[in-house]
Amino acid sequence: MVIPARYASTRFPAKVLAKLGGRPVVQWCWEAAVAARVGPVIVAADDERVRRTVEAFGGTAVMTPPSCASGSDRVHWASRRRSEGLIINLQGDMPFIKPSTIRRVARLLRSRPRAQMATAVTPLRDEIRGQDPNVVKAALARDGRALYFSRAAIPHRRDNGPAARFEHLGIYGFRRQALERFVRLKPSPLERCEQLEQLRALEDGMAIHAAVVDEAPVAIDTPADLTRAERLLKKMRGRP
């Protein structure tokens, strides 16, 4: 498993090192990944400050070159000398992701021979989050294949239609051949439009299957997200 941890984030620089409950955000992700027990965990860092932080809390980190333009590029670079046939990409800004969700994604990829990638979604019940462009939404087929991902509210409920809405979680499973294929592709038109790299895979005809999980999605994309995460952590710990 590889955790791409980018220091030079556009919306919230150094977010992976921001303190949440006294620990860096990336450490929360690393601890969940280790607890999932789906394989060795490596943090793919783009900055020495991230590498030093990871090694200080006992993790393994590798530096990725500036040529790695996306999280998946960093995952590919960090795993290029490893032999695992399945590679999990857990984004380094998901501090509260459940180890069970990580295991679900790994199991889904193993159980669906036609799936080249796997991911996770959770039911979207909050209309405010549904309208938030920082929240990535997913539309699924009946068999769990991802049809589209968007920052827009999809599907649009004309006449209050019954289609389910899902929020995408920041985790992917790749077959090694699929990851190698993905990083060779150029950024696609839809990817550039939405700034969502998974659309590159869909536009190239790759099958992404999604596990529907019961998860409280908390991705640290902005300082406001960190404040929200702190409030949630206090609630989880039973503190006012």
N, C-alpha and C positions, 0 to 999 in steps of 0.2 A: 504494500500500500504506500502511496506517495501523497504527501500533503504539500501542495504548492503554496508557499507563504510569501506573498509579495510585499515588500516594504514600500515600493513606489506606487501605491494605489492612488488613483486619480481623485476619487471623491473623499477619501479619508487616508491620507498618507500615514504610514507606520501603524495601521490599524491592527495588524497581527501582533504587534508588541504592546498595544494598549492594555492597561491593567483592568481586569474584571475579577472582582473578589480577591484582589491581591496577586493574581497570577496573569501572565500574558495570555491573550486570546488564543494564540497558537498552541499554548500548552494545554488548554482545555480540549482542543481538537486532537492533539497527540494522545492525551490520556484516553479519550473515547476510542481512538483507533487501536491503541494497545489493548484496551479492554475487550474489543470485538474479537480479537484472536483469529484474524483471517490471514495473517502473515506478517513478515517484518514491516516496520514502519519507518519511512524515510521522509524527512522534510526537505523540500526543494526550495532553497533560498536564493533570492536575487541580491542580497546585501549581507555584508559581513556582520552587521548588527543582529540580523535574524539568526545567522549561523551560530554566533556566540551565545545568544539567548537560548537556543534549542539545546546546545551542548551543555549549557549551565544547568538545565533541569534534567539532564540525563538522556536526551534524545540524540538521534543520528541525523545529521544535516549534510547536504551536499550543495555546493555553489553551482548555480546555473549561469550560462553566459548571457550577455545582453541580447543575443540573437533570438532567444526564446521569447516570442511575442505574446504567448498566451499561457494560461495555466496548464493546458494539455501539452504544450511544447515543453514546459518545465518537467512535467511528469514523464514524458518520453525520454528526455535527457537523463533524468535521475535514475530511470529504470533500464537504461539501454544495455547495461552489462549484467542484468539479472536474468534468471531463467524462467520465472513464473509465466504461465500462459495467460493468466487473468491478472489484470492490474486495476486496483481501486484508486480513484482520484478523489480524495476528500479535500474540499476547499478549506483553507486555513482560517476562515472567518465564521465557522459554524460551531460555536463553543458548546452548545447544548445538544448536539446531535447524539442520538442514542446508539450505543453499540449494537443494539438489536437491528437498527435501521441499516447499519453498515453490513451486518450479516445477511439481511434480507436482499440487499443489492447483489452481494456475492453469490447467494444461492440462486437468485433469479437468473443470473448470467449462466451459471452452470446448468440450470434446468431447461433453458430455452436454446437449443442448438442453433436456431436461426437468428437469434439476437446477437448483433455485433457489439452492442453497447447496452448497458442497463443504468437506471437511475432510480430516484425515489421522488414521490409526490405525496402531498397530504391534502385532505379536503380543505377547500377555501370557503370559510363561512363568514368572514369579516368583509363587509362591503367596502369599507374604507381601504383595507389592504388590497381588495380587488381593483381599486382605481389607482393604486400607487404604482408608478412606473419603476420604482426600485424593487418591487415584488414581481418575480417572474412567474407567469401563469403557464399552465400546460393543458392541452386538449388531448384526450386519449381515445383510441379505438376500443372496441369491445374486448379485444384480446390483450389490452394493456400496452399496445404499441403507441408511442408518442406520435401524434399527428402534427403538432406545432407547439412551439414555445413563444411567448410574447410578453412584452412589458404592458401591453394593452389588456383590457378586461376581456378575456376569451373564455368560452364562447359568449357572444353578445346575446342576451336573453330578450329577443323580440317577443312581445306578447307573453312575457314571463315563462318562456320555455323551460322544460324540465332538465336539460342537460347539466351534468355535474361539472363543478369548477374545481380545479386543483392548483395548488401552489407548488412550484418546483423547489426541491431541496438541492443544496450544493454538493452533490456526490455523483460520481459516475463510475461504472465498471466497464472496462475495455477488454476485449480479447486482444492479445498482443498484435495480431495481424491488423485488427481494426485500428488500434492506436497508431501503428506505423503508417497505415493508409491515411488516417486523419491528418497527421502532421505534414504529410506530403501535399495535401490540398491547399490551394490558395484560399484566403478569406472570401466567403461567398457574398453575393448581393444582400441576401436577407440577414446574414450575420452582421455585415457592416451597418445595415439599417437599424437593427435592434440592439447591436452590440451584445450578441449572445452567440458564443462560439459553437454551441450544440446545433445551431441551424446549419452550420457548414456540413455536418454529418447528414442531416435530413435532406439537404439539397443535393447531396451526392448519392442519395438512395440507401444510406445505411439505416438499418433497423435498430431503433432504440426502444427497449421495453422498460416500463416503469412499475415499480412496486408501490402500492398505495399503503401508506403507513400512518399510524397515529402519532404525530410528532408536532410539537409546538415550534414552528419555524422561527429561528432567531439567527439571522445573518448580520454580521457587523459590517454594513456598507457605509454608514454615516455616523457622525458623533451622536446623533439622536438615537440610532440603533444601540449604541453602547449604553446610553442612559436607560433605554428600555430594558436592556439585558441586566443592568444592575438592579432595577426594580424587580424583575422577575427572579433574580438570584436571591434577593432578600425575602421574597415571598416563598421560594422553595426552602429556604432555611428557617422559615417561621419567624422572621424578624420584620418589624414595622418599617 
